[in-house]
Amino acid sequence: MHPILMLGALLGSLTPAFPVMAGPALSAREVLPSRELAVASFCIVPTGPEYYAFDLFATRNIPGTGLAIGRAEVAVSGASPFSIALGPDGSYVYDIHISLERMKPPGQGRLVAWVTTPEIDRIVRMGALDENLRSSGTVGWNKFIVVITLEREDDPTAATWSGPVVFRGMSRSGMMHTMVGHGALQQENCAAYGYGN
Amino acid sequence: MLERGTQKRLSEDSTVKQLIRGVGALGMLVLVTPTDAVAQHEMHGMTMSGGWRMVPMDMSMPMLPGLENAVPVVGPFLPGRGMDPAMFPEARPSEHVPMADGDTLDIAVSMVRRTIDGHEMIMFGYNEQYPGPLIQAPKDATIVVRVTNEIQLPTTIHWHGVRLNNRYDGVPGVTQEAIERGDSFTYEVHVPDAGMYWYHPHVREDVQQDLGLFGNLLVTSPDPDYYGPAHREEVFVLDDMLMDDQGALPWGDSAPTHALMGRFGNVMMVNGETDYRLSADKGEVVRFYLTNVANSRTFNVTFGSAEVKIVASDVSRFEREQWVGSVVIAPAERYVVDVRFDEPGEVVIANTIQAINHFRGEFYPHVDTLSIVSVGEDAAEPSVTAAFDTLREHTDVVEDIDLFRPYFGQTPDYELETTVRVRDLPPSIVLSMEADTLYVPPMEWNDAMPMMNWLSTAEQVTWILKDRRTGAANEAIDWRFEIGEVVKVRIFNTPDSFHPMNHPIHVHGQRFLVLSMDGVQSENLVWKDTAILPVGSTMDLLIEMSNPGEWMVHCHIAEHLHAGMMFSFTVEDGQP
């Protein structure tokens, strides 16, 4: 096996969102789970600071998502007269663009994108993904989670989801590490120590 | 991540023993309890070696081990140290100085006595005022300002944002020699653009500006309808000062402290006062001219529930007026906003931010009151409600910018990248910074690492503007243009350096448009001279090279400027 494919297979086996599946041989582009590859291959929104973009990971709760990958891009709205946009409490306000790849739209139901706080105490419905598996909206929190669920129908008035979670991903700010209680290089969730805001 | 040069210096300058001690220190850090943390602050309020005082910080945050008694590698500086403040005249609030074309104003740069937050201190002043005189001149006038230096530091005056004759730009070593104590320099300031500008030294801004050397220059338009109707106008000069219970913390003598993040203050001021109050009638529309003169802090100015309409910025009005929820104003920027106070009661004008606690790894809301407006029951006369509710389009601005739209899509002529290089910082600082690199915020709204920031001086930190095509950095960059050229410059603020940070980029002597941020086109353009570049972002500027001479480009965080983040470019006038 080509060394790159071997590395890809190894990384893929360690990364739930990019499993190496049995079946036809995959190209390096399909196997390597690198961020650069993901961006180059399907980034639909060539805007926004690349640094604050983040991946969405499939839960594999529905068929056909085993190889699927997702991406969330954030950008300051061009309507802001400033280089950065803030909400009333000083939180960043971003335009957020969601895209999924390597899967087909579900045969039944609609994929709907939501944004929620890490505590999931506030939820905002972004909207249903279109036929190209894209959706856009606005987020006004400094730390947030993007959740994509499979809903029985597209209900714009829904306050929260009722279907299974298909993808989820946390904003880059979710990588902030506390040095209280455990070190920056440890893997436990900081929220386990009571620090997660 | 350290840059290669830094790693080399560390291996040369630091012993293995030091690094092991640093790693051990970090290990201790993660085990510390809040009680332990408070105990580590025993040096607070005490005079440390060489006359330093420990920087104020959250007592619940543990000290990085090994830094309990650390002081910056430079010496401390306080003006008039050891002298009786009573020897100096008490500074008075800024005075309004209307000037006509050809008028002359004498400005003395001198030591003054001021009381801030209950502490009497020796500071600097222009004509013994805080801020300096509010100079007002009509558009296209030329005023003469004779500056005499009476402080112990050499100084100059830079007329920020003004497209004036290069020889009066106030940059020592480029356009003039610094004015030594007892000497004078005469500036001829031609003001071709209406708007709010400001003036300040271009020598050790981190010290002189922080100590009170700044003032506004209001250039008025001959058009009486230039701005919409307002009942009155207020000048708000936003500033902060770093103080403890003894007064202002010393500055670095031979080089600035706080070179990583800039010197954030912990005492907020409007027009040099900590309790600046206004009153207004119900329904009164007040036009605020906001200027940020802080060394490093970007403010997010909120006006309670009052309606806020943004009208203008540095060098022009916006293409169209626009409702905003707050005003994000970086160091050296100016914004003009109209605010209507509809509800009787008190309106708090505040700096409203989400601060970061790196130690706890979280954001937290933080609000600092800047000013309080008491709104009365009586209705403001005459009513300007209808005019205020209308968002005006500034067709002359649009038509002016139309001339430049053919250049919007062109490939960038130059690409800059920002980064930082450090050397000889204490190992525990280096290690803790490296450990905390998984997330860097777009903006630093507060000093979340006061000890590490204070201990980093411009002798150890080099901030860099690098030309991506030539590799030239800072003063090695040599750009040359012909007058009339329109130049597109792309600037990327890399998030992968040792300590990424937002940068307010200032271009001297010219005006520019911020065409886009991260590929998103700006929908409401305005001519600027300073624009904030968040971490990780790419900003496209379109600069009109309209003014011949040798001009600076630099970060307007005072400590970053002194730590190297600047270069000059030349605009030839085409004359033989």
Chai-1 contact restraints between the chains, C-beta under 6 A:
chainA,res_idxA,chainB,res_idxB,connection_type,confidence,min_distance_angstrom,max_distance_angstrom,comment,restraint_id
A,P46,B,G519,contact,1.0,0.0,6.0,A-B,restraint_1
A,T47,B,D518,contact,1.0,0.0,6.0,A-B,restraint_2
A,T47,B,G519,contact,1.0,0.0,6.0,A-B,restraint_3
A,T47,B,V520,contact,1.0,0.0,6.0,A-B,restraint_4
A,G48,B,D518,contact,1.0,0.0,6.0,A-B,restraint_5
A,P49,B,D518,contact,1.0,0.0,6.0,A-B,restraint_6
A,P49,B,G536,contact,1.0,0.0,6.0,A-B,restraint_7
A,P49,B,S537,contact,1.0,0.0,6.0,A-B,restraint_8
A,Y51,B,P495,contact,1.0,0.0,6.0,A-B,restraint_9
A,Y51,B,G536,contact,1.0,0.0,6.0,A-B,restraint_10
A,Y52,B,G536,contact,1.0,0.0,6.0,A-B,restraint_11
A,A75,B,D518,contact,1.0,0.0,6.0,A-B,restraint_12
A,A75,B,V520,contact,1.0,0.0,6.0,A-B,restraint_13
A,V76,B,M517,contact,1.0,0.0,6.0,A-B,restraint_14
A,G78,B,V520,contact,1.0,0.0,6.0,A-B,restraint_15
A,G78,B,Q521,contact,1.0,0.0,6.0,A-B,restraint_16
A,G78,B,S522,contact,1.0,0.0,6.0,A-B,restraint_17
A,G78,B,E523,contact,1.0,0.0,6.0,A-B,restraint_18
A,A79,B,E523,contact,1.0,0.0,6.0,A-B,restraint_19
A,P81,B,I310,contact,1.0,0.0,6.0,A-B,restraint_20
A,P81,B,Q322,contact,1.0,0.0,6.0,A-B,restraint_21
A,P81,B,N524,contact,1.0,0.0,6.0,A-B,restraint_22
A,F82,B,V328,contact,1.0,0.0,6.0,A-B,restraint_23
A,S83,B,M517,contact,1.0,0.0,6.0,A-B,restraint_24
A,S83,B,A531,contact,1.0,0.0,6.0,A-B,restraint_25
A,S83,B,I532,contact,1.0,0.0,6.0,A-B,restraint_26
A,I84,B,V328,contact,1.0,0.0,6.0,A-B,restraint_27
A,I84,B,P534,contact,1.0,0.0,6.0,A-B,restraint_28
A,L86,B,N300,contact,1.0,0.0,6.0,A-B,restraint_29
A,L86,B,S326,contact,1.0,0.0,6.0,A-B,restraint_30
A,P88,B,G325,contact,1.0,0.0,6.0,A-B,restraint_31
A,D89,B,P365,contact,1.0,0.0,6.0,A-B,restraint_32
A,G90,B,N300,contact,1.0,0.0,6.0,A-B,restraint_33
A,G90,B,T352,contact,1.0,0.0,6.0,A-B,restraint_34
A,G90,B,I353,contact,1.0,0.0,6.0,A-B,restraint_35
A,G90,B,Q354,contact,1.0,0.0,6.0,A-B,restraint_36
A,S91,B,Q354,contact,1.0,0.0,6.0,A-B,restraint_37
A,N142,B,Q354,contact,1.0,0.0,6.0,A-B,restraint_38
A,N142,B,F363,contact,1.0,0.0,6.0,A-B,restraint_39
A,R172,B,Y439,contact,1.0,0.0,6.0,A-B,restraint_40
A,S173,B,Y439,contact,1.0,0.0,6.0,A-B,restraint_41
A,M175,B,L438,contact,1.0,0.0,6.0,A-B,restraint_42
A,M175,B,Y439,contact,1.0,0.0,6.0,A-B,restraint_43
A,M176,B,G361,contact,1.0,0.0,6.0,A-B,restraint_44
A,M176,B,Y439,contact,1.0,0.0,6.0,A-B,restraint_45
A,H177,B,G361,contact,1.0,0.0,6.0,A-B,restraint_46
A,H177,B,L438,contact,1.0,0.0,6.0,A-B,restraint_47
A,T178,B,R360,contact,1.0,0.0,6.0,A-B,restraint_48
A,T178,B,G361,contact,1.0,0.0,6.0,A-B,restraint_49
A,M179,B,V30,contact,1.0,0.0,6.0,A-B,restraint_50
A,M179,B,F359,contact,1.0,0.0,6.0,A-B,restraint_51
A,V180,B,R360,contact,1.0,0.0,6.0,A-B,restraint_52
A,G183,B,V30,contact,1.0,0.0,6.0,A-B,restraint_53
A,A184,B,A435,contact,1.0,0.0,6.0,A-B,restraint_54
A,C190,B,G361,contact,1.0,0.0,6.0,A-B,restraint_55
A,Y195,B,R360,contact,1.0,0.0,6.0,A-B,restraint_56
A,Y195,B,G361,contact,1.0,0.0,6.0,A-B,restraint_57
A,Y195,B,E362,contact,1.0,0.0,6.0,A-B,restraint_58
A,N197,B,E362,contact,1.0,0.0,6.0,A-B,restraint_59
